[in-house]
Amino acid sequence: MTTARMILVATDLSAPARHAVQRALLLASSAGSEVHIVHALELDALDSLRELLGANLSATKAALEADACDRLAQLATDAADRQGLAPQTRVVAGAPLAVIAGEADALDAGLLVLGARGESFLRHAMLGSTAARLLRKSVRRPVLVVKQPPRGDYRNVLVAVDFSPASRLAIREARRWAPGAELVLLHAFELPYEGKLTYAGVEEQVIRQYISDGIRTRRERLHELAASAGLASGSCLVRVIHGDPSQQIIAMEQEYDADLIVVGKHGTHITEELLLGSVTKHVLAEAQGDVLVVADTRPAEDRLP
């Protein structure tokens, strides 16, 4: 089982990736965790230049590795000076996806931290292909995508809840990594085939009543979920909203000035890839603040009731 004692940060050594390192150190300082920073160096790509580099190929690889080690050490030193922590660093040869997943498994990391943008595998505003694949595949541990320079501990946290088993874990992870933050639990929903109900002859008054009943019952479930996740009564704000979840999560981020959004994903089946391609992917792309993706990968019989 993963624990909060280990935080792994994956960096491509770009300037934006420093934010991820800084955030990891802030979290570690509060949680009493160790921080490990890994940089994946894909030197095999140079093999295609063997004809050009000739006998210099090995020397070129060695020089690039030495430079990466120096830059990583400097990044760790600069960040550590602010928090008084000494993270461990590793430069590992290999494809980023495999390196990051392997390091996270070896450490049994309780949190994996990524920068949202960078020079290479995290360079796109909507997340680079490797980062997106990592979020889909590295479902065994929470993944924090850092989008903003950290200015202190998280103050306002929005937890998107869909009542899946992952929702309870998302609430607990939110409390683990932001224990002093104001917490908002949000559930947004739409009716099945909502846009077609009127055309099917369902009266508008009936639709409105169904929505009103849905809000009431879901609010009761949300309070029950909060209690089962260990939240004391009155310790969080509960919101149930009728509307597209992707749009409402981003709207509520702005309304509550949230600096962290927590979303849950569940399951390891291939269809779960579609989940990241919908609500979670939209939130990762459009959120202004950081996003923590929490997964529940246990078999159904082992999950919390």
For each residue, the residues with C-beta under 8 A, 3 or more apart:
1: 108
2: 6 108 109 110 140 141
3: 6 108 110
4: 7 31 32 33 110 111 176 177
5: 32 33 34 110
6: 2 3 33 34 36 107 108 109 110 111
7: 4 24 27 28 33 34 35 36 109 110 111 112 113
8: 35 36 37 38 100 103 104 107 109 111 112 113
9: 20 21 24 35 36 37 38 87 112 113 114
10: 20 38 39 40 96 100 103 112 113 114
11: 14 17 18 20 21 37 38 39 72 75 115 118
12: 17 39 40 96 115 118 119 120 121 122 123
13: 17 39 68 71 72 75 119
14: 11 17 18 115 117 118 119 120 122 123
15: 18
16: 19 115 116 117 118 122
17: 11 12 13 14 20 21 115 118 122
18: 11 14 15 21 22 75 78 79 115
19: 16 22 23 115 146 147 148 149 150
20: 9 10 11 17 23 24 113 114 115 144 146
21: 9 11 17 18 24 25 35 37 75 76 79 87 113
22: 18 19 25 26 79 82 149 150
23: 19 20 26 27 113 144 146 150 290
24: 7 9 20 21 27 28 35 37 87 111 113
25: 21 22 28 29 35 79 80 82 83 85 87
26: 22 23 29 30 83 150 152 153
27: 7 23 24 30 31 33 111 113 177
28: 7 24 25 31 32 33 34 35 83 85 87
29: 25 26 83 84 85
30: 26 27 153 179
31: 4 27 28 176 177
32: 4 5 28
33: 4 5 6 7 27 28 110 111
34: 5 6 7 28 87 88
35: 7 8 9 21 24 25 28 85 87 88
36: 6 7 8 9 87 88 89 90 103 107 109
37: 8 9 11 21 24 72 75 76 87 88 89 90
38: 8 9 10 11 89 90 91 92 99 100 103
39: 10 11 12 13 68 72 89 90 91 92
40: 10 12 92 93 94 95 96 99 100 121
41: 64 65 68 91 92 93 94
42: 45 93 94 95 96
43: 46 61 64 65 93
44: 47 93
45: 42 48
46: 43 49 50 53 57 60 61 64
47: 44 50 57
48: 45
49: 46 52 53 57
50: 46 47 53 54 57
51: 54
52: 49
53: 46 49 50 56 57 60
54: 50 51 57
55: 58 59
56: 53 59 60
57: 46 47 49 50 53 54 60 61
58: 55 61 62
59: 55 56 62 63
60: 46 53 56 57 63 64
61: 43 46 57 58 64 65
62: 58 59 65 66
63: 59 60 66 67
64: 41 43 46 60 61 67 68
65: 41 43 61 62 68 69 91 93
66: 62 63 69 70
67: 63 64 70 71
68: 13 39 41 64 65 71 72 91
69: 65 66 72 73 89 91
70: 66 67 73 74
71: 13 67 68 74 75
72: 11 13 37 39 68 69 75 76 89 91
73: 69 70 76 77 89
74: 70 71 77 78
75: 11 13 18 21 37 71 72 78 79
76: 21 37 72 73 79 80 86 87 89
77: 73 74 80 81
78: 18 74 75 81 82
79: 18 21 22 25 75 76 82 83 87
80: 25 76 77 83 84 85 86 87
81: 77 78 84
82: 22 25 78 79
83: 25 26 28 29 79 80
84: 29 80 81
85: 25 28 29 35 80
86: 76 80
87: 9 21 24 25 28 34 35 36 37 76 79 80
88: 34 35 36 37
89: 36 37 38 39 69 72 73 76
90: 36 37 38 39 103
91: 38 39 41 65 68 69 72
92: 38 39 40 41 99 102 103
93: 40 41 42 43 44 65 99
94: 40 41 42 98 99 102
95: 40 42 98 99
96: 10 12 40 42 99 100 120 121 130
97: 100 101 130 133 134 137
98: 94 95 101 102
99: 38 40 92 93 94 95 96 102 103
100: 8 10 38 40 96 97 103 104 112 134 138
101: 97 98 104 105 134 137 138
102: 92 94 98 99 105 106
103: 8 10 36 38 90 92 99 100 106 107 109
104: 8 100 101 107 108 109 112 138 140 141
105: 101 102 108 140
106: 102 103
107: 6 8 36 103 104
108: 1 2 3 6 104 105
109: 2 6 7 8 36 103 104 112 141
110: 2 3 4 5 6 7 33 141 142
111: 4 6 7 8 24 27 33 141 142 143 144 177
112: 7 8 9 10 100 104 109 134 138 141 142 143 144
113: 7 8 9 10 20 21 23 24 27 143 144 146
114: 9 10 20 122 131 134 143 144 145 146
115: 11 12 14 16 17 18 19 20 118 122 145 146
116: 16 122 125 127 131 145 146 147 284
117: 14 16 122 123 124 125 147
118: 11 12 14 16 17 115 121 122 123 128
119: 12 13 14 123
120: 12 14 96 123 128
121: 12 40 96 118 128 129 130 131
122: 12 14 16 17 114 115 116 117 118 127 128 130 131
123: 12 14 117 118 119 120 128
124: 117 127 128 129
125: 116 117 285
126: 132 281 284 285
127: 116 122 124 131 132 135 145 284 285
128: 118 120 121 122 123 124 131 132
129: 121 124 132 133
130: 96 97 121 122 133 134
131: 114 116 121 122 127 128 134 135 145
132: 126 127 128 129 135 136 276 281
133: 97 129 130 136 137
134: 97 100 101 112 114 130 131 137 138 143
135: 127 131 132 138 143 145 276 280 284 293
136: 132 133 139 272 273 276
137: 97 101 133 134
138: 100 101 104 112 134 135 141 143
139: 136 265 268 272 295 297
140: 2 104 105 295 297
141: 2 104 109 110 111 112 138 295
142: 110 111 112 173 292 293 294 295
143: 111 112 113 114 134 135 138 292 293
144: 20 23 111 112 113 114 177 290 291 292 293
145: 114 115 116 127 131 135 284 290 291 292 293
146: 19 20 23 113 114 115 116 150 290
147: 19 116 117 287 288 289 290 291
148: 19 151 259 288 289 290
149: 19 22
150: 19 22 23 26 146
151: 148
152: 26 155
153: 26 30 178 180 181
154: 157 177 178 181 259 260 290
155: 152 181 182 257 259
156: 181 182 184 256 257 258 259 260
157: 154 174 178 181 182 183 184 258 259 260 261 262
158: 184 186 249 252 253 256 258 260 261 262
159: 167 170 171 174 183 184 185 186 261 262 263
160: 170 186 187 188 245 249 261 262 263 264 279 283
161: 167 170 171 185 186 187 222 225 264
162: 166 167 187 245 264
163: 167 187 221 225
164: 167 264 266 296
165: 168 169 266 296 298 303 304
166: 162 169 170 264 265 266 294 295 296
167: 159 161 162 163 164 170 171 225 264
168: 165 171 172 225 228 229 304
169: 165 166 172 173 264 294 295 296
170: 159 160 161 166 167 173 174 262 263 264 292 294
171: 159 161 167 168 174 175 183 185 225 226 229 230 231 262
172: 168 169 175 176 229 230
173: 142 169 170 176 177 262 292 294
174: 157 159 170 171 177 178 181 183 260 262 292
175: 171 172 178 179 183 229 230 231
176: 4 31 172 173 179
177: 4 27 31 111 144 154 173 174 292
178: 153 154 157 174 175 181 183 260
179: 30 175 176
180: 153
181: 153 154 155 156 157 174 178 260
182: 155 156 157 236 237 256
183: 157 159 171 174 175 178 231 235 236 237
184: 156 157 158 159 236 237 238 239 252 256 258
185: 159 161 171 222 225 226 236 237 238 239
186: 158 159 160 161 239 240 241 248 249 252
187: 160 161 162 163 218 221 222 239 240 241
188: 160 240 241 242 243 244 245 248 249
189: 214 218 240 241 242 245
190: 194 242 243 244 245
191: 194 197 207 210 211 214
192:
193: 196 197 200
194: 190 191 197 207
195: 198
196: 193 199 200
197: 191 193 194 200 202 207
198: 195 201 202 204 207
199: 196
200: 193 196 197
201: 198
202: 197 198 206 207
203: 206 207
204: 198 207 208
205: 208 209
206: 202 203 209 210
207: 191 194 197 198 202 203 204 210 211
208: 204 205 211 212
209: 205 206 212 213
210: 191 206 207 213 214
211: 191 207 208 214 215 242
212: 208 209 215 216
213: 209 210 216 217
214: 189 191 210 211 217 218 242
215: 211 212 218 219 240 241 242
216: 212 213 219 220
217: 213 214 220 221
218: 187 189 214 215 221 222 240
219: 215 216 222 223 238 240
220: 216 217 223 224
221: 163 187 217 218 224 225
222: 161 185 187 218 219 225 226 238 240
223: 219 220 226 227 238
224: 220 221 227 228
225: 161 163 167 168 171 185 221 222 228 229
226: 171 185 222 223 229 231 236 238
227: 223 224 230 231 233
228: 168 224 225 304
229: 168 171 172 175 225 226
230: 171 172 175 227
231: 171 175 183 226 227 235 236
232: 235
233: 227
234:
235: 183 231 232
236: 182 183 184 185 226 231
237: 182 183 184 185 256
238: 184 185 219 222 223 226
239: 184 185 186 187 252
240: 186 187 188 189 215 218 219 222
241: 186 187 188 189 215 248 252
242: 188 189 190 211 214 215
243: 188 190 247 248
244: 188 190 247 248
245: 160 162 188 189 190 248 249 279
246: 249 250 278 279 282 283 286
247: 243 244 250 251
248: 186 188 241 243 244 245 251 252
249: 158 160 186 188 245 246 252 253 261 263 279 282 283 287
250: 246 247 253 254 282 283 286 287
251: 247 248 254 255
252: 158 184 186 239 241 248 249 255 256 258
253: 158 249 250 256 258 261 287 288 289
254: 250 251 257 288
255: 251 252
256: 156 158 182 184 237 252 253
257: 155 156 254
258: 156 157 158 184 252 253 261 289
259: 148 154 155 156 157 289 290
260: 154 156 157 158 174 178 181 289 290 291 292
261: 157 158 159 160 249 253 258 283 287 289 290 291 292
262: 157 158 159 160 170 171 173 174 291 292 294
263: 159 160 170 249 279 280 283 291 292 293 294
264: 160 161 162 164 166 167 169 170 293 294 295 296
265: 139 166 272 275 276 280 293 294 295
266: 164 165 166 272 295 296 297
267: 271 272 275 296 297
268: 139 272 297
269: 272
270: 273
271: 267 274 275
272: 136 139 265 266 267 268 269 275 276
273: 136 270 276 277
274: 271 277 278
275: 265 267 271 272 278 279 280
276: 132 135 136 265 272 273 280 281
277: 273 274 280 281
278: 246 274 275 281 282
279: 160 245 246 249 263 275 282 283
280: 135 263 265 275 276 277 283 284 293
281: 126 132 276 277 278 284 285
282: 246 249 250 278 279 285 286
283: 160 246 249 250 261 263 279 280 286 287 291
284: 116 126 127 135 145 280 281 287 291 293
285: 125 126 127 281 282
286: 246 250 282 283
287: 147 249 250 253 261 283 284 290 291
288: 147 148 253 254
289: 147 148 253 258 259 260 261
290: 23 144 145 146 147 148 154 259 260 261 287
291: 144 145 147 260 261 262 263 283 284 287
292: 142 143 144 145 170 173 174 177 260 261 262 263
293: 135 142 143 144 145 263 264 265 280 284
294: 142 166 169 170 173 262 263 264 265
295: 139 140 141 142 166 169 264 265 266
296: 164 165 166 169 264 266 267 303
297: 139 140 266 267 268
298: 165 302 303
299: 302 303
300: 303
301:
302: 298 299
303: 165 296 298 299 300
304: 165 168 228
305:
